[in-house]
Amino acid sequence: MNHEYDQHGHHTKAEFEAELTHHDDWFRHSPGEVHQDSHGSTNPWAIAVTLILLIIVTFGVAFYVLNYFNRAVANEKIVKREARTDDTWKLEYLQAKADWNAELSQYRLLNAKAGTVGLPIDAAIEKTVAAYQGKAGK
Protein backbone atom coordinates (compact mmCIF):
# COMPACT_ATOMS: atom_id res chain seq x y z
CA MET A 1 0.00 0.00 0.00
CA ASN A 2 1.27 3.43 -0.92
CA HIS A 3 1.41 5.75 2.12
CA GLU A 4 1.48 8.99 0.22
CA TYR A 5 -0.70 11.45 2.12
CA ASP A 6 -2.49 14.33 0.49
CA GLN A 7 -3.28 17.67 2.14
CA HIS A 8 -5.90 16.01 4.42
CA GLY A 9 -3.36 13.75 6.09
CA HIS A 10 -5.90 10.90 6.40
CA HIS A 11 -5.82 8.90 3.21
CA THR A 12 -3.84 8.37 0.12
CA LYS A 13 -5.17 10.13 -2.92
CA ALA A 14 -6.49 6.86 -4.35
CA GLU A 15 -8.28 6.00 -1.07
CA PHE A 16 -9.81 9.45 -0.91
CA GLU A 17 -11.10 9.26 -4.49
CA ALA A 18 -12.48 5.77 -3.85
CA GLU A 19 -14.24 6.98 -0.71
CA LEU A 20 -15.86 9.84 -2.61
CA THR A 21 -17.53 7.47 -5.04
CA HIS A 22 -19.50 5.81 -2.21
CA HIS A 23 -21.41 8.95 -1.16
CA ASP A 24 -24.31 10.74 -2.76
CA ASP A 25 -23.91 13.87 -4.84
CA TRP A 26 -24.59 16.30 -1.97
CA PHE A 27 -21.76 14.92 0.12
CA ARG A 28 -19.34 14.43 -2.75
CA HIS A 29 -16.28 16.67 -2.83
CA SER A 30 -13.66 17.10 -5.45
CA PRO A 31 -10.18 15.81 -4.52
CA GLY A 32 -8.80 19.33 -4.59
CA GLU A 33 -11.41 20.73 -2.23
CA VAL A 34 -10.36 21.49 1.37
CA HIS A 35 -11.88 18.96 3.76
CA GLN A 36 -14.38 20.32 6.29
CA ASP A 37 -16.16 18.52 9.12
CA SER A 38 -19.64 17.70 7.94
CA HIS A 39 -21.29 18.01 11.35
CA GLY A 40 -19.45 20.92 12.90
CA SER A 41 -17.79 20.73 16.27
CA THR A 42 -19.02 20.12 19.79
CA ASN A 43 -18.43 22.27 22.82
CA PRO A 44 -18.10 20.08 25.95
CA TRP A 45 -18.73 23.04 28.28
CA ALA A 46 -22.00 23.85 26.56
CA ILE A 47 -23.06 20.22 26.85
CA ALA A 48 -22.09 20.10 30.56
CA VAL A 49 -23.95 23.33 31.37
CA THR A 50 -27.01 22.14 29.47
CA LEU A 51 -26.94 18.82 31.32
CA ILE A 52 -26.63 20.56 34.71
CA LEU A 53 -29.50 22.92 33.87
CA LEU A 54 -31.67 20.01 32.78
CA ILE A 55 -30.95 18.18 36.03
CA ILE A 56 -31.80 21.28 38.10
CA VAL A 57 -35.02 21.85 36.17
CA THR A 58 -35.97 18.17 36.51
CA PHE A 59 -35.45 18.21 40.28
CA GLY A 60 -37.33 21.52 40.52
CA VAL A 61 -40.32 20.15 38.64
CA ALA A 62 -40.24 16.94 40.69
CA PHE A 63 -40.16 18.95 43.94
CA TYR A 64 -43.05 21.13 42.77
CA VAL A 65 -45.18 18.14 41.72
CA LEU A 66 -44.44 16.28 44.96
CA ASN A 67 -45.28 19.36 47.05
CA TYR A 68 -48.47 19.94 45.05
CA PHE A 69 -49.71 16.40 45.57
CA ASN A 70 -48.79 16.40 49.27
CA ARG A 71 -50.88 19.55 49.74
CA ALA A 72 -53.70 18.07 47.70
CA VAL A 73 -53.70 14.89 49.81
CA ALA A 74 -53.65 16.92 53.05
CA ASN A 75 -56.58 19.04 51.82
CA GLU A 76 -58.47 15.92 50.82
CA LYS A 77 -57.98 14.46 54.31
CA ILE A 78 -59.36 17.66 55.84
CA VAL A 79 -62.36 17.63 53.52
CA LYS A 80 -63.09 13.97 54.33
CA ARG A 81 -62.71 14.58 58.06
CA GLU A 82 -65.05 17.57 57.93
CA ALA A 83 -67.56 15.73 55.77
CA ARG A 84 -68.01 12.84 58.20
CA THR A 85 -71.67 12.00 58.52
CA ASP A 86 -71.46 10.61 62.02
CA ASP A 87 -71.54 12.95 64.99
CA THR A 88 -68.58 11.43 66.85
CA TRP A 89 -66.34 14.39 66.09
CA LYS A 90 -68.95 16.77 67.47
CA LEU A 91 -69.25 14.72 70.63
CA GLU A 92 -65.46 14.61 71.01
CA TYR A 93 -65.26 18.38 70.66
CA LEU A 94 -68.11 19.05 73.06
CA GLN A 95 -66.62 16.69 75.66
CA ALA A 96 -63.20 18.35 75.40
CA LYS A 97 -64.79 21.80 75.72
CA ALA A 98 -66.77 20.70 78.79
CA ASP A 99 -63.57 19.32 80.38
CA TRP A 100 -61.72 22.59 79.76
CA ASN A 101 -64.59 24.66 81.19
CA ALA A 102 -64.75 22.39 84.26
CA GLU A 103 -61.03 22.90 84.90
CA LEU A 104 -61.40 26.66 84.60
CA SER A 105 -64.52 26.97 86.77
CA GLN A 106 -63.79 24.65 89.76
CA TYR A 107 -61.40 24.56 92.67
CA ARG A 108 -59.05 21.59 92.40
CA LEU A 109 -55.87 20.21 93.92
CA LEU A 110 -52.99 20.28 91.43
CA ASN A 111 -50.02 19.18 93.58
CA ALA A 112 -50.59 18.13 97.20
CA LYS A 113 -46.89 18.05 98.12
CA ALA A 114 -46.26 21.55 96.81
CA GLY A 115 -49.59 22.85 98.12
CA THR A 116 -50.68 24.00 94.65
CA VAL A 117 -54.38 24.38 93.94
CA GLY A 118 -56.31 25.38 90.86
CA LEU A 119 -58.80 28.24 91.13
CA PRO A 120 -61.72 29.11 88.92
CA ILE A 121 -60.58 31.68 86.38
CA ASP A 122 -62.87 34.40 87.79
CA ALA A 123 -61.54 33.93 91.32
CA ALA A 124 -57.94 33.92 90.06
CA ILE A 125 -58.51 37.21 88.21
CA GLU A 126 -60.07 38.83 91.30
CA LYS A 127 -57.23 37.70 93.60
CA THR A 128 -54.58 38.89 91.14
CA VAL A 129 -56.20 42.32 90.74
CA ALA A 130 -56.58 42.65 94.53
CA ALA A 131 -52.93 41.70 95.05
CA TYR A 132 -51.74 44.34 92.58
CA GLN A 133 -54.07 46.97 94.10
CA GLY A 134 -52.69 46.18 97.55
CA LYS A 135 -49.12 46.68 96.31
CA ALA A 136 -50.06 49.94 94.64
CA GLY A 137 -51.64 51.31 97.85
CA LYS A 138 -48.47 50.81 99.92
DOTIMAR-520602 format. One record per residue: x negated, y, z negated of N, C-alpha, C in turn; residue number from 1. Coordinates in Angstrom, 1 decimal. Layout:
<nuvos>
npx:npy:npz:capx:capy:capz:cpx:cpy:cpz:pos
X:Y:Z:X:Y:Z:X:Y:Z:NUM;
...
</nuvos>
This chain:
<nuvos>
npx:npy:npz:capx:capy:capz:cpx:cpy:cpz:pos
-0.8:-1.2:0.0:0.0:0.0:0.0:-0.9:1.2:0.0:1;
-0.5:2.2:0.8:-1.3:3.4:0.9:-0.8:4.4:-0.2:2;
-1.8:4.9:-1.0:-1.4:5.8:-2.1:-1.7:7.2:-1.8:3;
-1.4:7.6:-0.6:-1.5:9.0:-0.2:-0.2:9.7:-0.8:4;
-0.4:10.7:-1.6:0.7:11.5:-2.1:0.9:12.7:-1.3:5;
2.2:13.1:-1.1:2.5:14.3:-0.5:2.6:15.4:-1.6:6;
3.2:16.6:-1.2:3.3:17.7:-2.1:4.2:17.4:-3.3:7;
5.0:16.3:-3.3:5.9:16.0:-4.4:5.2:15.2:-5.5:8;
4.1:14.5:-5.1:3.4:13.7:-6.1:4.0:12.5:-6.6:9;
5.2:12.1:-5.9:5.9:10.9:-6.4:5.7:9.7:-5.5:10;
5.8:10.0:-4.2:5.8:8.9:-3.2:4.8:9.2:-2.1:11;
4.6:8.1:-1.4:3.8:8.4:-0.1:4.8:9.0:0.9:12;
4.3:9.5:1.9:5.2:10.1:2.9:6.1:9.1:3.5:13;
5.6:7.9:3.8:6.5:6.9:4.3:7.6:6.5:3.4:14;
7.3:6.4:2.1:8.3:6.0:1.1:9.3:7.1:1.0:15;
8.9:8.3:1.0:9.8:9.5:0.9:10.8:9.5:2.1:16;
10.2:9.3:3.3:11.1:9.3:4.5:12.1:8.1:4.5:17;
11.6:6.9:3.9:12.5:5.8:3.8:13.6:6.0:2.8:18;
13.2:6.7:1.8:14.2:7.0:0.7:15.3:7.9:1.2:19;
14.9:8.9:2.1:15.9:9.8:2.6:16.9:9.2:3.5:20;
16.6:8.1:4.1:17.5:7.5:5.0:18.6:6.7:4.3:21;
18.5:6.5:3.0:19.5:5.8:2.2:20.6:6.7:1.6:22;
20.4:8.0:1.8:21.4:8.9:1.2:22.3:9.5:2.2:23;
23.4:10.1:1.8:24.3:10.7:2.8:23.7:12.1:3.3:24;
24.4:12.7:4.2:23.9:13.9:4.8:23.8:15.1:3.9:25;
24.6:15.2:2.9:24.6:16.3:2.0:23.3:16.3:1.1:26;
22.9:15.1:0.8:21.8:14.9:-0.1:20.4:14.8:0.7:27;
20.5:14.6:1.9:19.3:14.4:2.7:18.5:15.7:2.9:28;
17.2:15.6:2.7:16.3:16.7:2.8:15.2:16.3:3.9:29;
14.7:17.4:4.5:13.7:17.1:5.5:12.4:16.8:4.7:30;
11.4:16.1:5.3:10.2:15.8:4.5:9.4:17.1:4.2:31;
9.6:18.1:4.9:8.8:19.3:4.6:9.5:20.2:3.5:32;
10.7:19.9:3.2:11.4:20.7:2.2:10.9:20.5:0.8:33;
10.8:21.6:0.0:10.4:21.5:-1.4:11.4:20.7:-2.2:34;
11.0:19.8:-3.0:11.9:19.0:-3.8:12.4:19.8:-4.9:35;
13.7:19.7:-5.2:14.4:20.3:-6.3:15.2:19.3:-7.0:36;
15.3:19.4:-8.4:16.2:18.5:-9.1:17.6:18.7:-8.7:37;
18.3:17.6:-8.5:19.6:17.7:-7.9:20.7:18.0:-9.0:38;
20.3:17.8:-10.3:21.3:18.0:-11.3:20.9:19.1:-12.3:39;
19.9:19.9:-12.0:19.4:20.9:-12.9:18.7:20.4:-14.1:40;
18.5:21.2:-15.1:17.8:20.7:-16.3:18.7:20.8:-17.5:41;
18.3:20.1:-18.5:19.0:20.1:-19.8:18.3:20.9:-20.8:42;
19.0:21.5:-21.7:18.4:22.3:-22.8:18.8:21.5:-24.1:43;
17.8:20.9:-24.7:18.1:20.1:-25.9:18.6:20.9:-27.1:44;
18.2:22.2:-27.2:18.7:23.0:-28.3:20.2:23.3:-28.1:45;
20.6:23.6:-26.8:22.0:23.9:-26.6:22.8:22.6:-26.9:46;
22.3:21.5:-26.5:23.1:20.2:-26.9:23.2:20.0:-28.4:47;
22.1:20.3:-29.1:22.1:20.1:-30.6:23.1:21.1:-31.2:48;
23.0:22.3:-30.8:23.9:23.3:-31.4:25.4:23.0:-31.1:49;
25.7:22.5:-29.8:27.0:22.1:-29.5:27.5:21.0:-30.3:50;
26.6:20.0:-30.5:26.9:18.8:-31.3:27.2:19.2:-32.8:51;
26.4:20.1:-33.3:26.6:20.6:-34.7:28.0:21.3:-34.8:52;
28.2:22.2:-33.9:29.5:22.9:-33.9:30.7:22.0:-33.8:53;
30.6:21.0:-32.9:31.7:20.0:-32.8:31.9:19.2:-34.1:54;
30.8:18.9:-34.8:31.0:18.2:-36.0:31.6:19.1:-37.1:55;
31.2:20.3:-37.1:31.8:21.3:-38.1:33.3:21.5:-37.8:56;
33.6:21.7:-36.5:35.0:21.9:-36.2:35.8:20.6:-36.5:57;
35.3:19.4:-36.2:36.0:18.2:-36.5:36.3:18.0:-38.0:58;
35.2:18.3:-38.8:35.5:18.2:-40.3:36.4:19.3:-40.7:59;
36.4:20.5:-40.2:37.3:21.5:-40.5:38.8:21.1:-40.2:60;
39.0:20.6:-39.0:40.3:20.1:-38.6:40.8:19.0:-39.5:61;
39.9:18.1:-39.8:40.2:16.9:-40.7:40.6:17.4:-42.1:62;
39.9:18.4:-42.6:40.2:19.0:-43.9:41.5:19.6:-43.9:63;
41.8:20.4:-42.9:43.1:21.1:-42.8:44.2:20.2:-42.7:64;
44.1:19.1:-41.9:45.2:18.1:-41.7:45.4:17.4:-43.0:65;
44.3:17.0:-43.7:44.4:16.3:-45.0:45.1:17.2:-46.0:66;
44.7:18.4:-46.1:45.3:19.4:-47.0:46.8:19.6:-46.7:67;
47.1:19.7:-45.5:48.5:19.9:-45.1:49.3:18.8:-45.5:68;
48.9:17.6:-45.2:49.7:16.4:-45.6:49.8:16.2:-47.1:69;
48.7:16.5:-47.8:48.8:16.4:-49.3:49.8:17.4:-49.8:70;
49.9:18.6:-49.3:50.9:19.6:-49.7:52.3:19.1:-49.3:71;
52.4:18.5:-48.2:53.7:18.1:-47.7:54.2:16.9:-48.6:72;
53.3:16.0:-49.0:53.7:14.9:-49.8:54.1:15.4:-51.2:73;
53.3:16.4:-51.7:53.7:16.9:-53.1:55.0:17.6:-53.0:74;
55.3:18.4:-52.0:56.6:19.0:-51.8:57.7:18.0:-51.7:75;
57.5:17.0:-51.0:58.5:15.9:-50.8:58.8:15.3:-52.2:76;
57.8:15.0:-53.0:58.0:14.5:-54.3:58.8:15.4:-55.2:77;
58.6:16.7:-55.1:59.4:17.7:-55.8:60.8:17.6:-55.4:78;
61.0:17.6:-54.1:62.4:17.6:-53.5:63.1:16.4:-54.0:79;
62.4:15.2:-53.9:63.1:14.0:-54.3:63.4:14.0:-55.8:80;
62.5:14.5:-56.6:62.7:14.6:-58.1:63.9:15.5:-58.4:81;
64.0:16.6:-57.7:65.1:17.6:-57.9:66.4:17.1:-57.4:82;
66.3:16.2:-56.4:67.6:15.7:-55.8:68.1:14.4:-56.4:83;
67.5:14.1:-57.6:68.0:12.8:-58.2:69.5:13.0:-58.5:84;
70.2:12.0:-58.3:71.7:12.0:-58.5:72.0:11.6:-59.9:85;
71.1:10.9:-60.6:71.5:10.6:-62.0:71.1:11.8:-62.9:86;
71.7:11.8:-64.1:71.5:12.9:-65.0:70.5:12.7:-66.0:87;
69.6:11.7:-65.8:68.6:11.4:-66.9:67.6:12.6:-67.0:88;
67.3:13.3:-66.0:66.3:14.4:-66.1:67.0:15.5:-66.9:89;
68.3:15.7:-66.7:68.9:16.8:-67.5:69.0:16.4:-69.0:90;
69.2:15.2:-69.2:69.3:14.7:-70.6:67.9:14.8:-71.3:91;
66.8:14.5:-70.5:65.5:14.6:-71.0:65.1:16.1:-71.3:92;
65.5:17.0:-70.5:65.3:18.4:-70.7:66.0:18.9:-71.9:93;
67.3:18.6:-71.9:68.1:19.1:-73.1:67.6:18.5:-74.4:94;
67.2:17.3:-74.4:66.6:16.7:-75.7:65.3:17.4:-76.1:95;
64.4:17.7:-75.1:63.2:18.4:-75.4:63.5:19.8:-75.9:96;
64.4:20.4:-75.3:64.8:21.8:-75.7:65.4:21.8:-77.1:97;
66.2:20.8:-77.4:66.8:20.7:-78.8:65.7:20.4:-79.8:98;
64.7:19.6:-79.5:63.6:19.3:-80.4:62.8:20.6:-80.6:99;
62.5:21.4:-79.6:61.7:22.6:-79.8:62.5:23.6:-80.6:100;
63.8:23.7:-80.4:64.6:24.7:-81.2:64.6:24.2:-82.6:101;
64.7:22.9:-82.9:64.7:22.4:-84.3:63.4:22.7:-85.0:102;
62.3:22.6:-84.3:61.0:22.9:-84.9:60.9:24.4:-85.2:103;
61.5:25.2:-84.4:61.4:26.7:-84.6:62.4:27.2:-85.6:104;
63.4:26.4:-85.9:64.5:27.0:-86.8:64.6:26.3:-88.1:105;
63.7:25.4:-88.5:63.8:24.6:-89.8:62.5:24.8:-90.5:106;
62.6:24.7:-91.8:61.4:24.6:-92.7:60.9:23.1:-92.6:107;
59.6:22.9:-92.5:59.0:21.6:-92.4:57.6:21.6:-93.0:108;
57.2:20.4:-93.4:55.9:20.2:-93.9:54.9:19.8:-92.8:109;
53.9:20.6:-92.5:53.0:20.3:-91.4:51.8:19.5:-91.9:110;
51.2:19.9:-93.0:50.0:19.2:-93.6:50.1:19.3:-95.1:111;
50.4:18.1:-95.7:50.6:18.1:-97.2:49.3:18.4:-97.9:112;
48.2:17.9:-97.5:46.9:18.0:-98.1:46.5:19.5:-98.1:113;
46.7:20.2:-97.0:46.3:21.5:-96.8:47.3:22.5:-97.3:114;
48.5:22.0:-97.6:49.6:22.9:-98.1:50.2:23.7:-97.0:115;
50.2:23.2:-95.8:50.7:24.0:-94.6:52.1:23.6:-94.4:116;
53.0:24.6:-94.3:54.4:24.4:-93.9:54.8:25.1:-92.7:117;
55.8:24.7:-92.0:56.3:25.4:-90.9:57.6:26.2:-91.3:118;
57.7:27.4:-90.8:58.8:28.2:-91.1:59.7:28.4:-89.9:119;
60.9:28.7:-90.1:61.7:29.1:-88.9:61.1:30.4:-88.3:120;
61.2:30.6:-87.1:60.6:31.7:-86.4:61.0:33.0:-86.9:121;
62.4:33.1:-87.3:62.9:34.4:-87.8:62.2:34.7:-89.1:122;
62.1:33.7:-90.0:61.5:33.9:-91.3:60.1:34.3:-91.2:123;
59.4:33.6:-90.3:57.9:33.9:-90.1:57.7:35.4:-89.6:124;
58.6:35.8:-88.7:58.5:37.2:-88.2:58.7:38.2:-89.4:125;
59.8:37.9:-90.2:60.1:38.8:-91.3:58.9:38.9:-92.3:126;
58.3:37.7:-92.6:57.2:37.7:-93.6:56.0:38.4:-93.0:127;
55.7:38.2:-91.8:54.6:38.9:-91.1:54.7:40.4:-91.1:128;
55.9:40.9:-90.8:56.2:42.3:-90.7:56.1:42.9:-92.2:129;
56.6:42.2:-93.1:56.6:42.7:-94.5:55.1:42.7:-95.0:130;
54.3:41.7:-94.6:52.9:41.7:-95.1:52.2:42.9:-94.5:131;
52.4:43.2:-93.2:51.7:44.3:-92.6:52.2:45.7:-93.2:132;
53.5:45.7:-93.5:54.1:47.0:-94.1:53.5:47.2:-95.5:133;
53.3:46.1:-96.2:52.7:46.2:-97.6:51.3:46.7:-97.5:134;
50.5:46.2:-96.5:49.1:46.7:-96.3:49.1:48.1:-95.9:135;
50.0:48.6:-95.1:50.1:49.9:-94.6:50.4:50.9:-95.8:136;
51.2:50.4:-96.8:51.6:51.3:-97.9:50.6:51.5:-98.9:137;
49.5:50.7:-98.9:48.5:50.8:-99.9:47.5:51.8:-99.6:138;
</nuvos>
